[in-house]
Amino acid sequence: MNETIAEQAMMIILYAGNAKAMVIEAMNEVLETNDYEKAKEKIAEAGKELGKAHEIQTGLLFDEMQGKSDGNVGILMVHAQDHFMNAITVRDLANIMLVMNERK
C-alpha cells in the first residue's frame, strides 16, 4: 500500500470515528434530556463526517476502476472500511430508534 492510500485510509478512519462518536453522544443525550431535535441535529452532523469518508472511498473506487491502483488492499484499508461501515450502521440504527421512541 502506498503512502497516499495509507493516508486516505487514516482519513476514513478519522471521519468514521468522529461520526460514530457523534451518534453515540446524541443517543446518550436523548436518554438524559429527551431532546430528540438536538439528537437529530447531532446525527445530521455525523452524516457530514460520513460524507467526507464516502468522498475518499469513492475516489479510491474510481481510481481502481480506471486502473490507477495497484489492486493491493492492505489491512489498514480493510480496517478503515470496517470503521466506515460500522459508523453508517450505528447512524442508521440510531435514526430508527429515534423514530420508534418518538412514536410512543
Backbone hydrogen bonds, N-H to C=O, Kabsch-Sander energy under -0.5 kcal/mol:
donor,donor_aa,acceptor,acceptor_aa,energy
6,A,2,N,-2.1
7,E,3,E,-2.3
8,Q,4,T,-2.2
9,A,5,I,-2.5
10,M,6,A,-2.1
11,M,7,E,-1.9
12,I,8,Q,-2.2
13,I,9,A,-2.2
14,L,10,M,-2.4
15,Y,11,M,-2.8
16,A,12,I,-2.7
17,G,13,I,-2.6
18,N,14,L,-2.5
19,A,15,Y,-2.4
20,K,16,A,-2.7
21,A,17,G,-2.3
22,M,18,N,-2.3
23,V,19,A,-2.3
24,I,20,K,-2.5
25,E,21,A,-2.5
26,A,22,M,-2.4
27,M,23,V,-2.4
28,N,24,I,-2.5
29,E,25,E,-2.3
30,V,26,A,-2.0
31,L,27,M,-1.9
32,E,28,N,-1.6
33,T,29,E,-3.3
34,N,29,E,-0.5
34,N,30,V,-2.0
36,Y,34,N,-1.4
39,A,35,D,-1.7
40,K,36,Y,-2.5
41,E,37,E,-2.0
42,K,38,K,-2.2
43,I,39,A,-2.4
44,A,40,K,-2.1
45,E,41,E,-2.1
46,A,42,K,-2.1
47,G,43,I,-1.9
48,K,44,A,-1.2
49,E,45,E,-1.4
50,L,46,A,-2.4
51,G,47,G,-2.0
52,K,48,K,-1.7
53,A,49,E,-2.0
54,H,50,L,-2.6
55,E,51,G,-2.2
56,I,52,K,-1.7
57,Q,53,A,-2.5
58,T,54,H,-3.0
59,G,55,E,-2.2
60,L,56,I,-2.3
61,L,57,Q,-2.4
62,F,58,T,-2.7
63,D,59,G,-2.4
64,E,60,L,-2.1
65,M,61,L,-2.6
66,Q,62,F,-1.9
67,G,64,E,-1.5
68,K,63,D,-3.0
69,S,63,D,-0.6
74,G,72,N,-0.6
78,V,74,G,-1.8
79,H,75,I,-2.6
80,A,76,L,-2.3
81,Q,77,M,-2.5
82,D,78,V,-2.2
83,H,79,H,-2.2
84,F,80,A,-2.5
85,M,81,Q,-2.8
86,N,82,D,-2.4
87,A,83,H,-2.3
88,I,84,F,-2.1
89,T,85,M,-2.3
90,V,86,N,-2.7
91,R,87,A,-2.4
92,D,88,I,-2.7
93,L,89,T,-2.7
94,A,90,V,-2.4
95,N,91,R,-2.2
96,I,92,D,-1.9
97,M,93,L,-2.6
98,L,94,A,-2.4
99,V,95,N,-2.0
100,M,96,I,-2.6
101,N,97,M,-2.5
102,E,98,L,-2.2
103,R,99,V,-1.4
104,K,101,N,-0.9
